[in-house]
């Protein structure tokens, strides 16, 4: 690939986008995805606009803060909507508005939807089926909204299965991923980010 300015990759959303739980910053989503792009021959840099604890309602402010800087944006959101019992329709409407605003700037986008909270160790067994169902309902609605906005959606079901059987995927707080957990998630997201980057560069 000819010498060009690096692709601009933005991370928006919650603590999972920011990398909370990883002991080393190199094992957080931004650096992992940037390194994957570079390995694929796409020079890249990243910025994190995500905020720990953010729900979908916070995305509008993050999109505004990112402005026209991103060429590709990875949006990771949904966990805090679930833990705060935000109605699905409300959370998805806020997500849809944010994705539309991102696309209006010309950015490509990839959505990492709500995780399956039933795999979190400290969720009581009696509540796991409820958590699984609620997570799936939000994830399905998020996927529809993303499709309507022309946004790719990462399938993290394989990662969820790994988290369910391997406690080392979690950081000591037993909620956020560990470095190993982030690497598993990034492996599922990276192909979509590479494709989005090539689309963005082709349109540049």
N, C-alpha and C positions, 0 to 999 in steps of 0.2 A: 504494500500500500504506500503511495507517495507520502512525503512528509506533509502533514496537515496539522491544523490546530486540534487538540484533543477533543474527543466527544465529551459533551457536558451531561453528566448523569446526576440526577437529583433523587434523593431518598425522602419521601414524605410519609406521614402517618404517625405511628405510635412507637413504643419502646422497642418493638421488634425491628422496626426500620432503623432505629438509632443504635441498636446493638447492645442494649442493656443485658447484662449477664455474662458477657464475654470478658475474660480477664485481660485479653490483649486486643487493642483496637484493630489490629490487622485481621482479626477473626470476626469482624462485624460485617454486615451486609455491604456497606459502601465499598470498603477495600476489597472484599472478596469478589464482588461483581466487577469492579474496576480491573482487578488483576486478571479475571477471566477474559475481559474485553481485550486487554493488552496481549494476552497469550494468543488470542484469536487474530492478532494483527490490527487491532483497532485502538490507537492511542486514546486514552480516556482519563478524565478527572471526575471527581465527585464532590458534591456538597450535601450535607444532611440538614434538611428543614424539619424533619420529624421531631416530635416532642414526646417524651415518656408520659404515659397516661392519657394521651390524646384519644378522643372519640371522633367519629365521622364529622361532627359539627366543627371540629378544629381544622378540617382540611381547607376550608375557604381561606382562612388566614395564612396557612402554609403556602397555598397556591399563589396568593397575592405576594407573599414574601419572596417566593422563587421568581416571580415575574416571567420574563422571557429568557431567563438564563438557561433552563433545561432544554436539551435536545431530546433526552429520554428521561422519563420520570418513573420510578418504581414507588407504588403506593401500597403500604402495608397497613391495613386497618380492620377493625372489627372486634378484637379481643375485649377492649374496654367498653364497647357498646353492649357486648354480652354481659360482662360483669356488672354493668350499671343498669341492666334491663331496659336499655333504650329500645323503643318499639322498632321493629324491623322496617316498617314503612318510613319512619323518620330517618333512621340511619342511612337507608338506601337512597332516599331523596337527597340527603346531604352529600353522599358519595357521588351520586349522579351529577349534581351541580358542579362539584369539584373536578370530576373527570372532564366534563364538558368545557369548563374554564381552562383546564390544562390543554386540551386539544385545540381550543381556540387560539392558543399562543403558537401553535404549530408543533408542539412537542408530541412525540410518541409516548405511549404510556403502557405500563404493565401493572396489573393489580395482583397483589398477593392477598387473597380474601381471608375472612375470619378463620382462625385456627379451630381445630376440634378440641375444645376445652375438656372433653371427657378424658383425655390422656394425661392431664395434669395430676400429679401424684396426690396432692392434698385435697382433690375433689372427693368427697365421701362416696363410697360405692353406691349408696342409695340414690345419689343425685347424678350419677354418670350418664344414665340413659337420657335424663332430661337435658344435661349439658350437651350430649351428642346431638340430640334432636334440634335444640335451639341453635347450635353452631351450624348445622346443616341447613336450617331454614334461612339463616342470615347469609350464608355462603351462596346458596342458590339464588337468592334475590340480588346479591351483589354481582353475581356472574351475569345475570340478565341485564343489569344496569350497565355493566362494562361493555357487553356486546353491543348495546344500543349506542354507546359512545365510540365504538371502534377501538376498544382497548382490549389487549390480550389478557387472559387470566391464567395465572400459574396453577397447576394441579399439584397440590401439596399432600395428596392422600398417601402417597408412598412415604413421605417424610413423617406424617402423623403415625403411620404404622411403626416406624423405627422408634419414634418417641414413646409409643405405648409399651414397647418391650425392652427399651434400653434406658435405664435411669441416668446414664452418663450424658444423655442428650440435654439434660437440664442443669442449670447453674445451681449453686448452693441454696438459692431461694425457692427452688423446686417449682418455679413458675416460668421464668425466662429461660431461653436456651443457653446452653454452655457454648464454648467455642466449637466443640464438635457438633452440637445441634445446629448452629448457624451454618456450618459447612454443608450439612445435609440439606438444609433449606435452600441455600444458595445454589446447590447443584441442580435443584428443580427449577429455579427461577432463571438461571444464567442463559439457557438456550433462548428463552423469550427475549431477554435483554439484548442478546447478540442480534437476534432478528430485528428488533426495534431499532437498534443502533444502525444496522445496515440500511434500513428504510429511511431513517433520519438523514443519514449521510448521502443517500441517493437523491433525496429531495433537496439537499442543501445547495 
